[in-house]
Amino acid sequence: MSLALPPAALGPAFVCAHASSPRWQDAVETCARTISSAQIDANLGFVYVTDRFAGDLGQIAEALRAASGVAHWVGTVGIGVCATVTEYLDQPAIVALAGAFPEDGFRLLANVDDPAALPEGLFTCGAHDANLAVLHADPANRQLLELIRGVSQRVSSGFVIGGLSSSRGLTTQVADTVSEGGVSGVLFGENVRVLTRLSQGCTPIGPRRRVTECHRNVIMKLDDKPALEAFDADVGERLASDYRRAAGQIFAAVMIRGSDSGDYLVRNLVGIDPQQQWLAVGEWIEPGTEIMFCRRDAKSAREDLARVLQSARATIDGPPRGGLYFSCLGRGEGLFGGDSAELKLIAEHLGEFPLVGFFGNGEISHDRLYGYTGVLLLFL
């Protein structure tokens, strides 16, 4: 699933800054100096901090505003953050992206923690309808999916992208003011040209199968046969003989009904009952749902991300001017390897450009929540 806007006038200029330091004040000073020296008259910034600085996010945003001159800041916290070709994991760090947008091209979305609080009709940015929302979300909100879908219904494209905050403590967000508990971020108008891409990081290993008997998240039958019989046939003898190993490599891809692109949600296998021949997955399932089994490992993740990046490169007519990247905590170093390999793969296909993001507890694309994915937004 992706969103692209038609060619338009040259988009905004961007600058990326990042720093690691035990003191957030020192990291802010480094970032602000980089942003100020670019002299692009930026008016909107994205800031992501590792959870060592979760309690300081409000002060960090205020300090960046004062030191860099960028008036508006949005962002959140992640156990890991990233900038262009650098990943910061388990260390105190700040990454920031500042851009010079049309004044009527964006609008901040303050924290919303209840779908009933969303306004009627479409959001607007000046005289333009809001076309896209970038959201940062609190994973603890029980109405999170309803909030995401509510925002999606209020932007003209129906497209929302973003990530769920990750932290061993506070899950703070900022949209000029600091908040917790809901969703916040920024809306972009139709006069800001963007392109989005989603990488699932998995490779299907079997055919689509229809759920013919289930209860909640337990699948009893696939194609009118015991669910585990179908699983064994698809994953092969080696994994079928070692379910513990299979549970770490094989996932259920739940097909999205009505999708014209074969889109699916990847969910964990959370239980296998060899006696009953049942499977349990991390999603409530309805009879008639189609699923596939898929493999997730370093090779399939790299191949899928490379395919997505090649598609993006073929679509755009030049290097991106800036970008955001929301990846899963289950990806990054643990899946792609060390030395910032996931970010370097992006640069390999699209070149080095101002890019920031974070590793979250889940990802948002279109109007859905994903896991184990990489969500890319390019400003063109």
C-alpha positions in Angstrom: 0.0 0.0 0.0 1.4 3.4 -0.9 0.5 7.0 -1.5 2.0 9.3 -4.1 1.1 12.8 -5.2 1.4 14.1 -8.8 4.3 16.2 -9.8 4.3 19.7 -8.4 6.6 22.6 -7.8 10.0 22.0 -6.1 9.3 20.8 -2.5 10.7 22.1 0.8 14.3 22.0 1.7 15.4 19.8 4.6 18.3 19.3 7.0 19.0 16.4 9.3 20.9 16.5 12.6 21.7 13.9 15.2 23.9 13.5 18.3 24.5 11.2 21.2 25.5 12.5 24.6 24.9 11.7 28.2 23.4 15.2 28.6 20.5 16.1 26.4 21.6 19.8 26.5 24.8 18.9 24.7 23.0 16.8 22.1 20.4 19.6 21.5 23.3 22.1 21.0 24.9 20.0 18.4 21.6 19.4 16.5 20.6 23.1 16.7 23.9 24.2 15.3 23.6 21.9 12.3 20.0 23.1 11.6 20.9 26.8 12.0 24.0 26.5 9.8 21.8 25.1 6.9 20.0 28.5 6.6 16.9 27.0 5.0 14.3 29.0 7.0 12.8 25.7 8.3 9.4 26.1 10.1 8.6 22.5 11.0 10.8 19.9 12.8 10.6 16.2 13.7 12.5 15.1 16.8 12.9 11.6 18.1 14.8 10.7 21.3 15.9 7.5 22.8 14.1 6.5 26.0 17.0 7.7 28.1 15.6 11.2 27.4 11.9 10.3 27.5 11.2 12.6 30.5 13.1 15.4 28.8 11.2 15.5 25.5 9.3 18.7 26.3 12.5 20.6 27.3 14.3 19.2 24.3 11.7 20.5 21.9 11.7 23.9 23.6 15.4 24.1 23.5 15.5 23.1 19.8 12.9 25.8 19.0 14.9 28.5 20.9 18.3 27.5 19.5 17.4 26.7 15.9 14.6 29.1 15.2 12.3 26.3 13.9 8.9 27.3 15.3 7.1 23.9 15.4 8.2 20.5 16.6 6.6 17.1 16.6 8.0 13.8 17.7 8.2 11.0 20.3 10.4 8.5 22.0 11.9 5.2 20.8 14.2 2.6 22.4 16.1 3.2 19.1 16.2 6.2 16.8 17.8 6.7 13.4 19.2 9.4 11.1 20.2 8.9 7.4 22.7 6.0 7.8 23.1 5.9 11.6 21.1 3.9 14.1 21.2 4.7 17.9 20.2 1.8 20.1 20.4 1.7 23.9 22.3 5.0 24.1 21.2 8.6 24.9 20.6 10.2 21.5 18.5 12.8 19.6 17.7 12.9 15.9 16.0 15.8 14.2 14.7 16.7 10.7 13.8 20.3 9.9 12.0 21.4 6.8 10.9 24.6 5.1 7.3 23.9 4.3 4.6 26.2 2.8 2.9 27.9 5.7 -0.5 26.5 4.5 1.1 23.1 3.8 0.9 21.7 7.3 -1.0 21.8 10.6 -0.1 20.3 13.9 -2.5 17.7 15.4 -2.5 18.0 19.2 -3.0 15.0 21.3 -6.3 13.1 20.9 -7.0 10.2 23.2 -10.7 9.5 22.4 -12.1 9.0 18.9 -15.2 11.0 20.0 -13.0 14.0 20.3 -12.1 14.1 16.6 -13.9 16.9 14.7 -16.5 16.3 12.0 -15.4 16.5 8.3 -12.0 16.7 6.8 -9.0 18.4 8.4 -7.7 21.4 6.5 -4.3 23.1 6.2 -5.1 26.7 5.3 -7.2 26.6 2.1 -6.2 23.0 1.4 -7.7 19.8 2.5 -5.3 17.7 4.7 -4.1 14.9 2.5 -1.8 12.9 4.8 -1.3 12.5 8.6 1.9 11.6 10.3 1.0 10.2 13.7 2.9 9.2 16.8 0.8 6.9 19.0 0.7 5.6 22.6 0.6 1.8 22.4 -1.3 1.7 25.8 -4.4 3.4 24.4 -7.1 0.8 24.1 -8.9 2.7 21.3 -5.8 3.2 19.2 -7.1 1.5 16.1 -10.3 3.5 16.3 -8.2 6.7 16.6 -6.1 5.9 13.6 -9.1 5.1 11.5 -10.8 8.2 12.7 -7.9 10.4 11.6 -7.7 8.4 8.3 -11.4 9.3 7.6 -10.6 13.0 8.0 -7.8 13.3 5.5 -8.6 13.4 1.8 -6.4 10.4 0.8 -7.4 8.3 3.7 -3.7 7.8 4.4 -2.0 7.9 7.8 1.5 6.8 8.5 3.6 6.7 11.7 4.7 4.7 14.6 3.9 3.6 18.1 6.2 5.0 20.8 8.6 2.5 22.4 10.1 3.0 25.8 11.0 1.2 29.0 9.4 4.2 30.8 7.5 7.2 29.6 5.9 7.1 26.1 5.9 10.9 25.6 5.0 12.7 22.4 5.3 16.3 21.4 3.3 18.4 19.0 4.5 21.8 20.2 3.2 20.6 23.7 4.1 17.4 25.5 1.4 14.7 26.0 0.9 11.0 26.6 -1.9 8.6 26.1 -3.2 9.2 22.6 -2.1 10.2 19.1 -0.5 13.4 17.9 1.5 14.6 15.0 1.2 16.7 11.9 -1.2 17.0 8.9 0.0 17.8 5.5 -1.9 19.5 2.7 -2.3 18.6 -0.9 0.4 21.1 -1.8 3.1 19.0 -0.1 4.3 16.3 -2.4 5.0 12.9 -0.8 5.4 9.2 -1.5 5.0 6.4 1.0 6.1 2.7 1.0 5.6 -0.2 3.3 8.0 -3.2 3.7 6.5 -6.2 5.4 9.9 -8.0 5.8 8.4 -11.5 5.1 8.3 -14.0 2.2 5.2 -16.1 1.7 6.0 -19.8 1.7 2.6 -21.3 0.9 -0.7 -20.7 -0.9 -3.6 -18.6 0.4 -5.8 -20.7 2.7 -9.3 -20.0 3.9 -10.2 -20.3 7.6 -13.2 -22.6 7.7 -13.4 -23.1 11.5 -12.1 -20.8 14.3 -12.8 -19.3 17.7 -11.4 -15.9 18.5 -7.7 -16.2 17.7 -7.6 -20.0 17.5 -7.8 -21.5 14.0 -9.1 -25.1 14.0 -9.5 -25.7 10.3 -8.0 -24.3 7.1 -9.7 -25.3 3.8 -11.8 -27.8 5.8 -8.7 -29.6 7.0 -7.0 -29.5 10.4 -5.1 -26.3 10.7 -1.8 -27.9 11.7 -2.0 -30.3 8.8 -2.0 -27.3 6.4 0.8 -25.6 8.4 3.0 -28.7 8.2 2.5 -29.0 4.5 3.4 -25.3 3.9 6.5 -24.9 6.2 8.2 -28.2 5.2 9.4 -31.2 7.1 12.3 -29.5 8.9 10.2 -26.9 10.7 7.1 -29.2 11.0 9.3 -31.5 13.1 10.4 -28.6 15.4 7.5 -26.3 16.3 9.7 -24.3 18.7 12.0 -23.3 15.9 9.0 -22.8 13.5 7.4 -20.3 16.0 10.4 -18.0 15.7 10.6 -18.0 11.9 7.1 -18.6 10.6 4.2 -16.1 10.9 0.6 -15.9 9.8 -0.1 -13.3 7.1 -3.8 -12.3 7.5 -5.1 -11.1 4.1 -6.9 -7.8 4.2 -10.4 -8.1 2.7 -11.1 -5.8 -0.1 -7.4 -4.9 -0.7 -6.6 -4.5 -4.4 -2.9 -5.0 -3.7 -2.8 -8.3 -1.9 -2.0 -6.5 1.4 -1.8 -8.4 4.6 -1.1 -8.1 8.3 1.7 -10.2 9.7 0.8 -11.8 13.1 2.8 -14.0 15.5 2.0 -17.7 16.0 1.2 -17.7 19.7 0.3 -21.3 20.2 0.4 -24.8 18.6 -1.7 -27.7 19.8 -0.4 -30.9 18.2 -3.2 -33.0 19.8 -6.1 -30.9 18.6 -4.2 -29.8 15.4 -5.0 -26.2 16.1 -3.1 -23.0 15.7 -3.4 -19.7 17.7 -2.3 -16.4 16.1 -1.9 -12.9 17.5 -5.2 -11.6 15.9 -8.9 -12.4 16.3 -9.9 -14.3 13.1 -13.3 -14.7 11.5 -14.5 -17.7 9.4 -13.8 -17.0 5.7 -10.6 -15.0 6.4 -7.7 -15.9 4.1 -4.3 -16.4 5.5 -0.8 -17.4 4.3 2.1 -18.6 6.2 5.3 -16.6 5.7 8.9 -16.7 6.7 10.7 -13.8 8.4 14.5 -13.9 8.6 17.3 -11.6 7.6 17.4 -12.7 4.0 13.7 -12.2 3.4 13.7 -8.9 5.2 16.5 -7.5 3.1 15.0 -8.8 -0.1 11.6 -7.3 0.7 13.0 -3.9 1.7 15.2 -3.8 -1.4 12.2 -4.5 -3.6 10.2 -1.7 -1.9 13.1 0.7 -2.3 13.6 -0.1 -6.0 9.9 0.5 -6.5 10.2 3.9 -4.9 13.3 4.8 -6.9 11.5 4.0 -10.1 8.6 6.2 -9.2 10.4 9.4 -8.3 12.2 11.7 -10.7 15.1 12.5 -8.5 16.6 12.0 -5.1 14.2 12.5 -2.1 14.5 15.9 -0.4 13.8 14.5 3.0 12.1 11.5 4.7 10.8 9.8 7.8 11.3 6.1 8.6 9.3 4.1 11.2 10.7 0.6 11.8 9.8 -2.1 14.3 11.9 -2.9 17.3 12.0 -6.5 15.9 13.9 -5.2 12.9 17.0 -3.0 13.0 20.1 -4.6 14.4 18.4 -7.8 15.5 17.2 -8.6 12.0 19.4 -6.7 9.5 22.6 -6.9 11.5 24.9 -4.3 13.1 26.5 -1.2 11.7 23.2 0.4 10.9 22.5 -2.1 8.1 18.8 -1.3 7.7 19.4 2.4 7.2 22.4 1.8 4.9 20.2 -0.3 2.7 17.9 2.6 2.2 20.8 4.8 1.3 22.1 2.2 -1.1 18.9 2.4 -3.2 17.9 6.0 -2.7 21.1 7.8 -1.9 22.0 9.6 1.3 19.4 12.3 2.1 18.0 13.9 5.2 16.1 11.1 7.0 15.1 10.5 10.6 12.9 8.0 12.4 12.6 5.6 15.3 12.1 1.9 16.2 8.7 1.5 17.6 6.2 -0.9 19.2 4.2 -1.0 15.9 3.8 0.9 12.7 0.9 2.7 11.1 0.2 2.7 7.3 -3.0 3.7 5.6 -5.6 3.0 8.4 -4.0 0.0 9.9 -1.6 -1.2 12.6 1.3 -3.3 11.5 4.2 -5.2 13.2 7.6 -6.1 11.9 7.4 -3.6 9.1 9.3 -0.6 7.9 7.2 2.5 6.9 8.9 5.1 4.7 7.7 8.6 3.9 9.6 10.6 1.3 9.2 14.3 0.8 9.7 15.1 -2.9 
